[in-house]
Amino acid sequence: MGEHVIKMPDVGEGVAEAELVEWLVEIGANVREDEVLASVMTDKATVEIPSPVEGKVMWQGGAIGDVLAVGSPLIRLEVDGPGNVKPGAALAEAQPKKAEAPAPPKTEKPKTNGAANGHAVASPAGAPQEAPQPAPQGAAPQGAPRAEGEKPLASPAVRKRAREAGVDLRRVHGTGPAGRISHEDLDAYFETGGNGVASRGAQYARNTSVTEVKVVGLRRKIAEQMRAAHERVVPITYVDEIDVTALEDLRKELNDTRKEGRPKLTVLPFLMRAMVKAIAEQPHLNSVFDDEAGVVHQHGGVHIGVAAQTPGGLMVPVVRHAEARDIWDCAGEVARLSEAAKNGKASRDELSGSTITITSLGAMGGIVTTPVINHPEVAIIGVNKMQVLPRWDGQEFRPRKVMNLSSSFDHRVIDGWDAAVFVQKIKALLETPALIFVDD
């Protein structure tokens, strides 16, 4: 028998490290050749690491959330044959924190620590048993009344509350020093109906639990991106109302008469084409700002990021060269990329390289939002929900379909006037959608 060490592979050009987001095998498990061992993430793209050999898992090189350098040990397998390291030899590379196999469950009954955090701590085998701890709230033991004439210890406020509720404090179990009764003890008494059995009032029992959730994977990438945007961008948000009645009529007509195989149109493809036409007049809006070098990179190609909610969190797949796509092509690419992102199959290239971004919450879009700029871009267009509202046409109120665009701009390089002109151009195109199809 020998040992085979699998190292963190180079998962992308220029990538020096990757975050471990999932183990798909456990220590002691037998794995087949090409079986996926783990998933790692870099630049929001998740990569699966397969096993090149058949063997048994002896060691894992990190815990979920650990960042491992390319070339560092990832997993060690026991294999038939000599393997690629000497059996039992220590790895020359620095090993990340070892992921231990779960310990067998203890048979001792856990006891509640007296500390305020309320965590349960199991006593080691053979340790002397501690004095019984106070019962948790909502399950206070209810015994016989105290002896006749014995006065229970309680504050005046607790006594008044018990008296108003018609409760004999001799029947209430106190968890304080010398059996002192607190408001929490009285709550527990009420919740159990005074007989140790939870009553309907138990639904109002206090929940003091705290669950720790480690920020890993995509959520950590999102957190890092949001922090960079908050710390480095000086945003200005501009909101305007768009009358999309004519746009919705056109969209419905195009969907009803579309050729077989063409995707269904949403508002986004129209917005994308409107943005392309607006950018042609204000190309500096389609830029990436390298604030460290003090250089704005103004792109000719319009690469529109479309924020998409996935089971793992927010991702931004990129529709490249929207300036070279018609409205149907834009719709098809948005649908393809959104599906790939939701299924975790979007590539690194499909999730990077945007020059301007659209964000939309669909029907939940609210009236106004303040979109966070996708740093290092300088502009983001936010789509709010569509509503039917009365609007005055000069003679009477008529029902119109309207929605707001909430757009943010990096005020370090985009003036408020330019931001307003940009949004007004998009507004004009969406309110008269035939203009979107007119070649300039």
Residue pairs with C-beta under 8 A, 6 or more apart in sequence:
1 78
1 79
1 80
1 81
1 83
1 87
2 78
2 79
2 80
2 81
2 82
2 83
2 84
2 85
2 87
3 58
3 76
3 77
3 78
3 79
3 83
3 84
3 85
3 86
3 87
3 88
3 89
4 53
4 55
4 76
4 77
4 78
4 79
4 83
4 84
4 85
5 73
5 75
5 76
5 77
5 83
5 84
5 85
5 91
6 37
6 49
6 51
6 52
6 73
6 74
6 75
6 76
6 77
7 71
7 72
7 73
7 74
8 17
8 18
8 40
8 49
8 61
8 68
8 69
8 70
8 71
8 72
8 73
8 74
9 49
9 70
10 70
11 18
11 40
11 42
11 47
11 70
12 42
12 43
12 45
12 47
12 348
15 42
15 43
15 70
16 69
16 70
17 42
17 67
17 68
17 69
17 70
18 40
18 41
18 42
18 47
18 67
18 68
18 70
19 40
19 41
19 42
19 65
19 66
19 67
19 68
19 216
19 217
19 220
20 38
20 39
20 40
20 62
20 63
20 64
20 65
20 66
20 67
20 68
21 39
21 40
21 41
21 46
21 64
21 65
21 216
21 217
21 218
22 38
22 39
22 64
22 217
23 37
23 38
23 60
23 64
23 99
24 35
24 36
24 37
24 38
24 39
25 31
25 35
25 37
25 38
25 57
25 75
26 57
26 101
27 57
27 58
27 59
27 60
27 99
27 100
27 101
28 56
28 57
28 101
29 56
29 57
30 54
30 55
30 56
30 57
31 37
31 51
31 54
31 55
31 56
31 57
31 77
32 51
32 54
33 51
33 52
33 53
33 54
34 50
34 51
34 52
35 50
35 51
36 48
36 49
36 50
36 51
37 49
37 50
37 51
37 57
37 74
37 75
38 48
38 49
38 74
38 75
39 46
39 47
39 48
39 49
40 46
40 47
40 49
40 68
41 47
41 217
41 218
41 221
42 348
43 221
43 348
43 351
43 352
44 218
44 221
44 315
44 348
44 351
44 352
45 346
45 347
45 348
45 351
46 217
46 218
46 344
49 74
51 75
51 77
53 77
53 79
54 79
54 80
55 77
55 78
55 79
55 80
56 77
56 78
56 79
57 75
57 76
57 77
58 76
58 77
58 78
59 75
59 76
59 98
60 74
60 75
60 98
60 99
61 68
61 72
61 73
61 74
61 75
61 76
61 95
61 96
61 98
61 99
62 68
62 74
62 96
62 97
62 99
63 97
63 99
64 214
64 216
65 214
65 215
65 216
65 217
65 220
66 96
66 97
68 74
68 96
71 93
72 93
72 94
72 96
73 91
73 93
73 95
73 96
76 91
77 83
85 91
106 122
106 125
108 122
108 123
108 124
108 125
109 122
110 120
110 121
110 122
110 123
111 120
111 121
111 122
111 123
111 130
111 133
112 118
112 120
112 121
112 133
112 134
112 136
113 119
113 120
113 121
114 133
117 210
118 136
118 208
118 209
123 129
123 130
134 175
135 141
135 173
135 175
135 188
137 184
137 187
137 188
137 205
137 206
138 188
138 191
138 192
138 198
138 202
138 205
139 188
139 192
139 196
139 198
140 172
140 173
140 175
140 185
140 188
140 189
140 192
140 196
141 173
141 196
142 171
142 173
142 189
142 192
142 194
142 195
142 196
143 173
145 168
145 170
145 171
146 152
146 170
150 170
152 169
152 170
152 172
152 174
152 179
152 181
153 174
153 176
153 178
153 179
153 180
153 181
154 162
154 169
154 174
154 180
154 181
154 182
155 182
157 183
158 169
158 181
158 182
158 183
158 186
159 169
161 183
161 186
162 168
162 169
162 172
162 186
165 190
167 186
167 189
167 194
169 181
171 189
171 194
172 181
172 185
172 186
172 189
173 179
173 181
173 185
173 188
173 189
174 180
174 181
174 182
174 185
175 182
175 184
175 185
176 182
176 185
184 206
187 205
187 206
190 199
190 201
191 198
191 199
191 201
191 202
191 204
191 205
192 198
192 199
192 202
193 199
193 201
215 223
217 312
218 310
218 312
218 313
218 315
219 312
219 313
222 313
222 314
225 374
225 375
226 372
228 375
229 372
229 373
229 374
229 375
230 372
232 291
232 375
233 373
233 375
233 410
233 412
234 410
234 411
234 412
235 370
235 372
235 373
235 408
235 409
235 410
235 411
236 408
236 409
236 411
236 414
236 416
236 419
237 370
237 371
237 406
237 407
237 408
237 409
238 406
238 407
238 408
238 409
238 416
238 419
238 420
238 423
239 368
239 404
239 405
239 406
239 407
240 404
240 405
240 423
240 424
240 427
241 402
241 403
241 404
242 402
242 403
242 404
242 405
242 427
242 430
242 431
243 391
243 400
243 401
243 402
243 431
244 267
244 386
244 401
244 402
244 403
244 430
244 431
245 400
245 401
245 402
246 431
246 432
246 433
247 267
247 270
247 430
247 431
247 433
248 386
248 401
250 433
250 434
251 265
251 266
251 267
251 270
254 265
255 264
255 265
258 264
258 265
258 328
262 328
262 331
262 332
263 328
263 331
263 332
263 335
264 331
265 327
265 328
265 331
266 331
266 334
267 383
267 386
268 306
268 330
268 331
268 334
268 358
268 360
268 383
269 327
269 328
269 330
269 331
269 334
270 327
270 430
270 433
270 436
271 358
271 381
271 383
271 426
271 430
272 304
272 319
272 322
272 325
272 330
272 334
272 358
273 322
273 326
273 327
273 330
273 429
273 436
274 425
274 426
274 429
274 430
274 436
275 302
275 304
275 322
275 356
275 358
275 381
275 426
276 302
276 322
276 323
277 425
277 429
277 436
277 440
278 285
278 422
278 425
278 426
278 429
279 285
279 286
279 302
279 323
279 356
280 323
280 440
281 425
282 418
282 421
282 422
282 425
283 298
283 300
284 296
284 298
284 378
284 413
284 414
284 418
285 356
285 378
285 379
285 409
285 414
285 418
285 422
286 298
286 299
286 302
286 355
286 356
286 379
287 296
287 297
287 298
287 299
287 355
287 377
287 378
287 413
288 296
288 297
288 299
288 355
288 376
288 377
288 378
289 295
289 296
289 297
289 376
289 377
289 378
289 410
289 412
289 413
290 296
290 297
290 376
291 376
291 412
296 378
296 413
299 355
301 320
301 321
301 323
301 355
302 321
302 322
302 323
302 355
302 356
303 318
303 319
303 320
303 321
303 322
303 353
303 354
303 355
303 356
304 318
304 319
304 322
304 354
304 355
304 356
304 357
304 358
305 316
305 317
305 318
305 319
305 354
305 356
305 357
305 358
305 374
305 377
306 316
306 317
306 318
306 319
306 334
306 337
306 338
306 357
306 358
307 314
307 315
307 316
307 357
307 358
307 359
307 360
307 374
308 314
308 315
308 316
308 317
308 337
308 338
308 341
308 342
310 341
310 342
310 344
311 342
312 344
315 341
315 346
315 351
316 351
316 354
316 357
316 374
317 337
317 338
317 340
317 341
317 346
317 350
317 351
318 337
318 350
318 351
318 352
318 353
318 354
319 325
319 330
319 333
319 334
319 337
320 353
322 330
325 333
327 436
327 437
337 346
337 350
340 346
340 347
340 350
341 350
341 351
354 374
354 377
355 377
356 377
356 378
356 379
356 380
356 381
357 373
357 374
357 377
357 379
357 380
357 381
358 380
358 381
358 382
358 383
359 369
359 371
359 380
359 381
359 382
359 383
360 382
360 383
361 369
361 383
361 384
361 385
362 385
363 385
364 385
365 382
365 383
365 384
365 385
365 403
366 384
366 385
367 384
367 385
367 404
368 384
368 404
368 406
369 382
369 384
369 406
370 382
370 406
370 408
371 380
371 381
371 382
371 406
371 407
371 408
372 380
372 408
373 379
373 380
373 408
373 409
373 410
374 380
377 410
378 409
378 410
378 413
378 414
379 407
379 408
379 409
379 410
379 414
379 419
379 422
380 407
380 408
381 405
381 407
381 426
382 405
382 406
382 407
382 408
383 403
383 405
384 403
384 404
384 405
384 406
385 403
386 401
386 402
386 403
387 401
387 402
387 403
388 399
388 400
388 401
388 402
389 399
389 400
389 402
390 397
390 398
390 399
390 400
391 397
391 398
391 399
391 400
391 402
405 423
405 426
405 427
407 419
407 422
407 423
409 418
409 419
428 435
429 435
429 436
430 436
